Amino acid sequence: MSEFWRLSAIEAVALLKKGEVTPLDLIDDALARIERVGPKVNAVVTLCPERARDHARRLMKLPVEKRGLLAGLPIGVKELNDVAGVRTTYGSPIFADNVPKKSDIMVERLEENGAIVLGMTNSPEFGAGANTFNEVHGETYNPWNTKLNAGGSSGGSAVALATGQVWMATGSDLGGSLRTPAAFCSVVGLRPSPGRVAAGPGELRFDTLAVNGPMGRDVADTALMLDAMAGWHIADPISYPPPTESFLATAQRRTRPSRIALCVDPAGLPIEPEVQELCRAAAKMLAKSGMNVEEASPDFSGVGNAFQTLRAVDYAASMKPLLAQHRDKLKAEVIWNAEKGLVLTGEEIGKALIRRSKLYADMIAFFETYDLLLLPAAPILPRDIKERWPREINGEQLDNYVEWLKLAALITMTACPVLSLPCGFSADGRPMGLQLVGKPRGEGLLLAQAMACEEVLGIRDMVPIDPRP
């Protein structure tokens, strides 16, 4: 067999552990696949084949049982995370020539667990915006229709997975940056609870809005990757140890939720009718399989605006030095978000923090009744690649690039784990996903519930694909 790229990550790791393939075999296979389809979608923007091969050879000197959980599986890393010795630009001309000397915590943990970094996946500048393009590497195209955008900011990772260029990839998520591209590309992305995956080190070590998380072609692969990412690190003050049972083992129980809440119009946000129809159709399939689905929602009023306030605080804190020194090289959306944060009052920030605190209390009460909350993963279907961000939804005008992200941001503010699961395709073939929201720190159960839902929906085996014009 020469097309290893067609295998799931779990299948590929099983072959590695049996000694039926080597990490070098998979590296060569992935590189051949990238050479073939990469130019059509521009997902993996920087390759490090010799670094990968050197890592593979080091692993191959060890007994198979000591090669780590992933045993030498090549992966992609989103270009917001430092990889030692590999050009890492964060999608910004300011860092066009940046080559970190040290990898960040998440990358180090993955490599300790047997992952081999094959290359960097594309991201918008500093992850800002949910369409993956930047002035350094250009645009990333949706593999289901290369005239469309792939979502962002983890668009490169989602596309690389959907087209078989890597078996696993990292993502990050502040306002849907992991969930939106997963939905737009019909792959799986998990935004874990803050602290589940140790991050940094960075300037905002106590941040609970932005997290790193795993992306895979299906739920099982995503669970395996979370096992390779999760854990405590002394440099991350909010990180904590993994559970005693692996996420994959828990997920494979395929736990059917007893009572599911469905909400296709949270907080009255504008959502395209076809998106709502796809989500309702998926929920009906779950109900037909015997799951109890009813329409219900926590109180999300005012949460989207509170998110915008707290997001702007983060941007003001992290971007002020770049704003002062490199304003001419920053994209307009980043400048707007940082300046919004710089003029916020203490009262505005305090109100946003209190609203988030109340939401968390509401979620605890909500999950006393329901096992799972379902919402659309994005308010729109994938649009033209040239649209930087949606100016309108259902005729409602949006006055800034963050406004359309409020749907995902509602769940960011809960601090609950959430998984984006493919749920269907529009009449013209554009993918969409469901957000499956689980109980606080309940990633294992959420993955088990997602596997049960995935089997009912029957979309799991539709990727990888060749890019479609």
N, C-alpha and C positions, 0 to 999 in steps of 0.2 A: 504494500500500500504506500503510495507516494503523496496522497492528499490528506495529510494529517490535520490540516486546517478545518476539515469538515467535522472532526471529532469534538465532542463536548470537552470542557476542561477536566471533568471527572474521568472521562474515558482516557484522555491523554495522560493524566497523572497515573492512572492504573497501569498503562503500558510502560511508563517510566519506572514505576516501582517493580514491575515484573522483569525489567531489563529487556523488554521487547523493542524498545526504541531508546535512544539516548537524547539528552538535552540538545546535543549538536544536530541531531536529525530534525528536531522540531524547530530549531533556529533556522536551519536551511529551508525547511518547508515554509515557514512564516515569511522569510525574506523573499522567497519566490512568489508567494501570494501577494505580498506588498508590491513587488515590482510589477506584477500583472494588473492589479486593480487600484493600487495607490494613486496613480495620476488622475484617475477618474473621480476621486472623492476627496483627496488631500486631507487624510485623517491622521496618519503618522507622519509628523513633519520633520523629525530628527531621529535618525537611526544611529545605534551604537553597536554594530555587529561584532567588532573585535572585543569590546568590553564584555559583551554577552558571551562570546565564545571562551574568553579567558575565565569567566565565572563558571561556565559549563565544565570546563576542564578541571577546575578546582573541585567542583562537586563530584565529578566522575572518579576522582581519586578516593572518595569516601565510600564506605559500604552504603548500599541503597537505603538502609534503615536510618542512616545518619544524614541524609540529604535534605531533610526538612519535609514539612507537610506537602509542599508542591513539587518536591523532588526534581526541580530543574525545569519547570514550565515557564516558557517565555511570556511576558506580559507587557502591556503598554502602561505608561505613567503619564497622567495629565500634566501639561507643561506649566502648572503652577507649583509643582513640588520639585524640590532640588534633588538631582541625581548626581553624585560625585563624578566629576570628569566628563559630564555630558552637557552640551549647550542647553541652557534652560532660560528662556527669554521672558516668561510670563506673558507672552503675546505683545510685548512692549518694545518699541524702538529704543527706549532708554536702556534696556538690558539685552540688546541684540547680540552682544558679544559675551554675555555672562556665562562662565563655566564654573559652577560651584565646586569647591574642594571637598565638601562633605554633603552627604545625602540627608534629607530630613528624616524624622523619626519613623514615619510611616513606611518610607522606602527601605530604610534599614531593617525594619521588622519583616517586611515582605521578603527581602533577600535572605535574612536569617532563616526564614521558613521555606526556603527553596525556590523562590521566584527569581527569574532571570529577566532583568530589564532589557527589552529589545529596542525600545525607542520611546520618544515623547509624542503624546497626542495633542492635537491642536486645541486651543482655548482662545476666547476673546481676551482682549487686554485686561490683565488682572482679574479675569473671570467676570468682568462687568458686562451684563447683557445676556440675553438668552438666544443669541444667534452667533454661531462660531465663525468669526472672521477677525483678522487683525492686520496691522501694517507690516508685520514681519513675515508671516507665513501665508497670508491670503485667506480665502474662504474654504470652508469644509462643506461638502455637498451631501444631500440626503441620498442614501443608496437606493431608496424606493422610487425616487424621481430626482435626478441630479439637477433639475432646475429649482428645487426647493431647498430650504435651509434645514439643517439637522438639529436645530435647537442648541442650547448652550446652558452653562458654559462648558460642560463636559461633552461637547459635540464630537470632538475627535475620538474620544474613547468609545462612544456609542457607535459611531460609524465603523471604527476599526473592528469592533465585535460583530456588527451586523454583516460585514463583508468578509469575515474570516481571516483578518490580518493578525489578530492575536486571540488567545483563548480567554483571557481575563484582562480587565483594565481598571485603573483607579478613576474615581470621580470625586468631585467635591460639591457641596451644596450649601448655599446661603438662602437663596430665594427660588429654589427649584432647579439649580444648575446641574443636578444629577438626574432629577426626575423628568424634566422636560425633554432632554435629548433621548432618554430611554424610551419615552412615549413616542417621540417623533421617528425613532428608528426601529421600534418593535423589539427592544431588548429589555433586560431587567436592570433596575438600579435601586439600591437600598441606601436611604439616608438614615444612618443609625442615630441613636441617642447621643447627645453631646458627651464626650469623654469615653465612648465605647472604643473608638480608634484614636490612640494617642497621636497628637499633632504637634507641629512646630519643630524646634523651638522658634518662637516668633515674638513680636511685640505685644500681641494681645493674647496672652496665655490663658486668661480666664474667660475668653469669648465662648459663648454658648449658642451663637447663631450659625456660624460657619462650621461645617464638619467635613471630614473625608469619609468616603464610603466605597463599597465594592460595586462593580458592574459586571454582568455576565449575560450569556445568551439565554439562560434559564435560571430558575430559582435555585436549583441545587448547586450550580456553578457559583452563584452569588453567595450562597451560604458557605461554601468551601473557601471562597476568597475572604469572607469576613473572618473565618477562623484563622486565616493567615495574617490578618491585619490587626485584630483586636488585642487589647491588653493594656496593662498599666505601664507608665514610664515616668520616672522621677521628674523629667523636665516638663511634663504636662500636668499641672496641678489638679485638673478635673478628670483625668483618666482613672480607670479602675480595672481590676482584673477581669479576665474572661470567666464565663460560667464553667462549672465542673464538667458538664457535658458539652461536646462540640455543637456548634450551630448546625452543622450538616446532619449530625445524628438526630437532633431534635426536629429539624426540618423534614427529614425522611419519614417521620411519623404521619405526615399529611393530615394534621388535625383539622377536622371540619368545624368551623365556627358555629356555635349554637344560635347566635342572634346577631345579625348584621344590620348596621344602619347605612342607608344610602342617602347621599345629599348631592344633587346635581346642580344646585344653585345656591351655594353657601354665601351668606351675607349679601345676597342680591347682586353679586358680581356679574358682569356681562360674560356669558359663555355661549359660544356658537351652538345653535340648535343641533347640528349634526354631531357635535361632540357629546351633547347631552343624550342624544338618541343612542349613540354607540355605547355609552356607559349604562343606560337603562337596559339595552339589549343584553349586555354582559350580565347585569344583575338578574335579569329574568332567567338566563341560563343557569345561574347559580341557584336561584329559587327552584327551578324545574328539577335540579339535581337533588333537592331535598333540604337545602339550606334555607333558614328563615331570614328573609330580607324584608325590611320595612323602611320607610322614609323617615329619617330623623336627623337632627344635627345639634351639636353644641351651639352656644351663642357666640358667633364670630363677629358680632357688630363692633366696629372700631378697631379690630385687630390688624387689618391691613394698614391703616394709617399709623398705628403704633409700631408696626414693623418698619415702615419707611423711616420713622424717626430713629429707631435703634440702629438700622442699617446705616443711616447717615452719620450717626455717632462713630461707628466703626470706620467709615471712610474718612471722616475728618481726622481721626486719631492716626490712621495708618498712611494716609495720602498727603497730609499737610507738607512734609518735607519735599516730596516730589512735585507738589503743586508750586512750591516756592522756587525750586531749582529747574524744573523741566516742564513748565506749563505748556510750552509750545509743542511738546511731544506727546502730551496726553490727549486721549480722545474726549470729545465734548461731554459724553455721558459721565465719565469719571470725574471730570472737573465739576459738573453740576452736582453730583452726589456728595463730593467732599465739601463744596461750598455750602450746600444745604446743611450739613452737619455743623459747620463752623459758626452758623448764626442761630443755632437752636438755643433756647433758654433752659435753665435748670428745671423750670416748671414743666415744660414740654417733655423733657426726658423723663422726669419723675412720673408723669401721667402714663407714658408709654410703658415704663417698668411695672407700674401698678396694674395696667390692663393685662400685661402678659402674666403676671402672677395670678390674677383672677381667672384667666383662661386655663391655667394649669389646674387650679382647683376644680373648675368646671369639667375638665377632661377626666379627672379622677372619678368624679361623680358619674359622668357619662359612661365610663367603662365598668361601673357597677351593674349597668343594665345591658350593655352591648359588648360583644367580643371583638368587633371589628368595625371600623368606619370606612366607607368607600366614597371617594370623590373623583371627578375627572382629574387627570394628571396635568392637563393644560387647558386653558380656556379656548384655544383655537387649534385647528389643524395646521400642519406645516404650510408655510407660505413661501413666496418667492425669495430666493436667496439674496436678492438685492434690498429687501426690506430690512433695515437695521433693527427696527422694533415696531410693533403694531401701533398705528396711530388711531385705529378705531376697532371696536368689536361690536357687532350688531348695531352699527350706526352711532354708538356711544364713543365720543372722542376721548382719547387718552393724552394727557398733557406732558407725560414724561416716560422714560424707558422702563421704569420700575413698576408702573401702574399695572401692566398686564401680568406681572409676576405675583400679584396679591393672592391668587388662588393657591399657589404653592406656599406662599409666605404664611398663610393662615396656619399651616401645619408646622412650618419651621418654628413658629412662636409657641407651639404646644410642648416642644422638646420631646415629643413622642417619636418612636421609630416609624418610618413610612417607606413603603416599597412601591415603586412604579412597575406595574404589571401590564404587558400588552393585552388589549381587550378587543381589538378589531380594527377594521379599515373602512374608510369612507367609500362612497360610491365610486370615486375616481382613484381609489387605491392608496390614500394617505393614512398612515398608521395613527393610532391613538392608544393611550394607556389609562389605567385606573390607579389612583392612589389608594393603597391599602394601609390604613393607619392602625398601629397596634398600641398596646398599653405601655406606659412608661417603662423603659429599659427592657421591654419584652421582645427583643429581636428574635429569639429562638422560636417562641410561639408564633410570632408574625410570619416567619419564614415557613413554619409548618402549615399555617393557614393558607399562605400564598401558594404553596405546592398543591394543596387540595383544590384551590380555585384554578390554578394553572391547568390542572388535568381536565377540569370541566370545560374551560374555554377553548382548549385545543389549538392554541397558536404557537406553542413552544417550539415545534420543529420547523418553523418557516424560515429561520436563519441558520447558517449564513447564506447570503445571496451574492450574485454578481451585481454590480451597480447597474441601475436601469435608467436609460435616458428619458 
